[in-house]
Amino acid sequence: MLPVKRAIMVLLSLMVGLFLIVSWLMASLNLEFAENAMGQLRERQITDTFYANLDRINAHHRLMAQSTQGLARAGSLLPQQGAGPQQLDDSLRHALTDFPDSHGSTLWYASGRLPTRYAYRQAQGIAITAVPADEQLQLREWYEKLVAAHASTALADPALNWTAAYYKSSIDSVVISHATLVMGNSGTPIGLATTDWLADDVIRTVSRVEVTPGTFSFLIDHANRNLSSLSAAADQSRAQTLINAVIGLDLHTQLKPQPLPQVISSRQLASPMQQLIQRLNGEDYRLFFSRSRAGMVFGIGVPQAEIDAVLAPMRASNLRIQLIAGVVMLLISALILYLVAGILRQLHTLYTDSLTNLPNRERLLVDLKKSHTASLVLLNIDAFKEINDFYGHRCGDHVIVSLAQALQGHLDSHPEWRGSRLYRMPADELAIWLPGHHDCSSLTPALEQLLTFITSLQVRWEEQPLALNASLGVACSAQGEAADLTGEQLLHGANIALELARMNMESHVFYDARQRVRESYEQNLIGANRLRSALEQNRIVAFYQPILNLSTGRIDKYECLVRMLDEQGEPISPVHFLELAKKVRLYRSLTRRMVDTALERFAGQPWSFSLNLSCDDLLDPELTDYILGQIDRHQVGKRVIFEILESEGIENYTAVRQFIDRAKVLGCRIAIDDFGTGYSNFEHLLRLDVDLIKIDGSLIRQLDSNPTALTLCRGIVQFAQELGMQTVAEFVHSPDVLQRVQALGIQYAQGAAIGMPSAALITDVELD
């Protein structure tokens, strides 16, 4: 083992050295790549910012054009409707109201039929004024250009509909205007509709760009005028120098066809961004610019130094990062070597039981994964808990160590166990793995010899002899007619066989896949999960079977019966889950749920109702306290009937009678269920102070065909009458049986002839 550990450490040291060299090279390459990636990312951020703001400006252009077109459509209707100045003013007001980002709007008619009016915003609202003659002259010139373009077969330039920034004397402000022809009935131009965009609003719109502290944005109109965020700069002399420099570039002429970028979007195709590196005011700037929908040039200028600033700290810290990374990797490598050395030291103990020095369960699981054909024997020490409890855990450990040593000697000295391995399992179990093909007939002699050896083993504790016995569960990979077990399945099979051996008090049991015990366990687990889910999701419900009072012909009692609803809401009979509920300790929860459901259902109702309790319920103090507490709290004791099933445990009269006495104090009545079969004993009736006898359905359903059943029922009724007890007939499934029940003098009846259990209360019965 030592040479192997030394070789592992040498190889690991070489790997660590190689790892350090490769890591240093990778760190250098990664840092270089990071610098390039950061530069590209920075440029991509600028590009995204540019397109986002260009989209915003184009959106404003589009809305402004739509507003102008809407005004033009309204203006085309006014002459047809014979409208006057008032209707003209209303149309102008509507245009400004519908497009709050515009500052003013104008309707001008070539014929002069309607006055030329201009609506614009002011502090108090919307004002309307006449258009001065010089502005009307400008409108006519613009109109003639647009008419000429409209008549031309060539595609019209959208820029014709937009003006450059100009001074509008009527409002004493600089604006950019958009115009659209007003068309008449015949489709010929009759006038012009315009919408104004205030220059101050333009500057505010383009000034919302944020990339770096020194970034500025601009919008250059058709006349190469620059509306820029620099207008609001603190240093106006420097700002004006930059504005003049951008104007001097004449960017309209710089816009040329460019190759498409690698990542193409619809906006890149519509308005491809172009770049220009220019020295402005003694500083290098990178200009990003493109043409807007209105034919203007939108752009941003970013100082090259600020673009590079994000990379400078990275370049400066590269060496520092590499040095720190190198030191950290050295420390980590040293720690890895230390931990691996520790793991190699502890590897033996990881798969070894500290008490017996045998391989443990984890080692067995690993070995079973490698197994193909083998057998596994699980050995459990009988009455080991009593040894631990009486002599103490030190004695228990001594017994396990002594047995393990003796077993190892036995296995080594007998040829039939050649190649076997002994394992220490949790608690008081040991396991023997035996390779090769084996079956029940070939292993039984060796197992019997092993059990005899254990029985004859002399183990002493404090001079006291301890007799040992064991139970064995055996699983073989070869299963005959059934599918062979894999190595991992051997442990499951041996566990099941050991459980069966202990349950049936046998010395050894072989696992047989044909008995499908494992599948039965699996189904129980699935059923238990379904039952838990049903409880959690309130799918454990009560069904109510009516009980007919034969003297009045009315329903005055109900028997509450448990049902489980499946995921589709269909009821499942209790025969499919009650026994399972007892196995998985959910029976108490079912009883509590039934009690709560019945009390809630019959609160404030006139009918009596019966609850079924088993002897297990009656012998559970916590459950009986809960049941009687709930009945006392709801004050329904006089309407509650407890049906006690005759079964094992009912002979525990003291405990059962204690519950009955407490229940009767609350006014509850007691019935013996299914009387007449099974454990039927008239002594129960005398000793348990019973009020009602429910005659078992196996007798009642034969009343019309079996004289013996009729005689037995007559005897039960007579006995009950003499003791002052009432009788209930179960399983009254036909009118003939019902007539026999009435003839016998039985007071109550239930069954298919009266009504089957249902979620709703059946209150009316029609008897044939």
C-alpha positions, 0 to 999 in steps of 0.5 A: 500500500505504501508504494502505491501511495508514494506513486500517487503523491509523485504523480499528483505533484507533477500534475500540480506543477503542470497545472500551475504552468498551464494556469499561468498561460491561460490567465495571460491569454484570458486577460488579453481576451478580456481586454479585447472583449471589454473593448468590443463590449464598450463599443457595443454599448455605445452602439446600442445606446445610439440606436435606442436614441435614434429609434426614439427620435424616429418615433417622434418623427413618425408620430409628428408625420402621423399627426400632420397627416391626420390634420390634413385629412381633417382639413380635406373635409372642411371645404366639402362640409362648408365649414367656417373659421370655427370648424377650422379652429376646432380641427387645429385644436384637436390636432394639438390635443391628439399629439401633445409633443407638437408645439403648433399646427397650421392649415393653409388653403391655396384657394384662400376660401378659408383663412390661414390659421395657426394654433400653438401652445402657450402657458394658458392652453392652446392659442389660435392666431392668423398667419402673417403674410411672410409666413403664408408666402413660405407656406405657398412656396413649400406647397408648390414644391410638394405639389411638384414632387407629388406630380412627379413619377419619381419617388419623392424625397421624404425630406421635402416634407420637413424644414430645416430649423427656422425662426417663426415670427408668430411665436418668436421661436425656432422650430422644425416643421413637417408638412403634408398636402391637403387633398381635395375630392378629386385627389388633387392638392388643395392646401397644406397642413403643417406641424411644428417641433420646437427647437428647444424640445428638439435639443431636450430630446437629443440631450438624453444620451448618456454614455460617458461624462464627456459625450455630446449628442446632436441633430443636424437639419437639412441646412446643416444647422446643429441642434445639440446637447452642447447648447446646455453645456456650462462652458459655452465657448468650448461647446460652441467650438465643438458645435462649429467643428461638427457643422464644419464636417458636413456629415450629410456628405459623409453618409455613404453606403457601408458594409452590413455589420455582423449582427444585423437587425431591422434598424441596422438595415434601415439606418446603418450607423457610421463612425468617424474619428475626428480631432475636435477642439484639440481632443480625439472624438469618435463620432457615431451618426446616421440619417433619421426618418426626416432626412436629418443626421443624428449622432453622438460624439464620445471622447476616445480617451473616455472609451479607452479609460475603461481598459486602462485600469485593466491593463494596469492590473493585469500583472497584479492579478496574475501575481495574486492568481499565481500565489493563490494557485500555489496555496491551493495546490499545497492545500490539495496535496495536503488534503489528498494525503489526508484522504489517502490516509482516511480512505481505509477508514471510509470503507472500514467499520471502526469497531470490527475493522471489517469492510462496512456497508458502503464497501459492500455497496461498491462491491455489489455494483461490480458483482455479476453472479454471487449470493448475499447472506444477511445475519441478524443477531436475535434478541440483541436489543435485550442484550444491549438494554440489560448489559449495556452497549459495551457488552453489545459491542463486545458481542459483535466483535467476538461474533465477527472474529469467530465468523471470519475464522469459520469462513476461512476454514471451510471450503464451501465459503472460499472466496467469501467476504464478511462485512459489518452492517449497521446495528446488529447485522453482518453480511457475507458475500459469496461469489459464484452460482448458488441456489437453495439446495447447494447453500442450505447445508452451509447455512445450517452449519453456520447457524449451528456454529453461532449457537455453539459459540461461547461469548462471555461478558463479565464472567456471564455466558451469553447464548447467541442465535441468529436469523439469516436472509439469503439472496442469490443472483440466479433466480431460476424461472424469474429474472436474475438479480443484479449485484445491487438488487442482492441487498434488497432481496436479502433484506426482504428475506431477513425480514420474512425470517424474523416475521415467521420466526424461521432460522433462514429464508431464501429470497424468491423473486417469483413471490413478488414480495418486493413488488408488494412492498413497492405497491405498499409504498405507492399506496401509502404515498397516495393515502398521505396525498389524499389526507393532505389534499382533503380527499378522505371523505365520508359517505352516508348510508341511510338507516330506516326506522321500520316502525315510522317508515322514515330515515332517522339515522345514518352510518358514516363510512370512509371513502378515498377520492382518487385524483379524478374524484372517483370514490375508492372503497376502504377495502383498498386502503384501510389495512394499508393505513394500519401498516403505515400508521395512518389509521388514527388520522383517518379516524380523526378525519372521519370524526371531524367530517361527521361532526361538521356534516351533522351539526344542527341536523335532526338525524342521529349518526354512527361512527365505526371504531375498531378495538385499535381505536378504543385502545388508543388513549390519545385518539379516544380523548380527542373523539370524546372531546370533539363530541363534548365541544359540539354538544351532539352526544345524544345523536352519536352512535359508536359502532364497535366491530367484534374483533381481536382485542374486544375481550380487553373489557376494562379498556373498552368499557372505560371508553363506553362509560365515558361516551355514555356520560355524553349521551352516546349510544353503543352498537356491536357491529357485524354481530352473528359471525366471527367473534360473536359472543353474547358475553360482549353484549352483557359486559359492554352495556350495548344499546344496539345490535347490528346483525351481520349482513351475511345472515340478513341477505339469506333470510329469504332463502336459508332457514338456518339464517332465519332461525339465528336471526330470530334468536338474536332478536329475541335475546336483544328484546329480553335485554332491552336492546334495539336491532339493526339489519344490515345488507337488506338488499331486496323487498323480500328480505325487508319483509322478513326483517319486519316480520322478525320485529327488527327495528331498523334496516339498512342496505341496497333496498333502502339506499346505498352510501353516498356523499349526499344525505338520502332523506326519502325512501320509496319502498316497493 
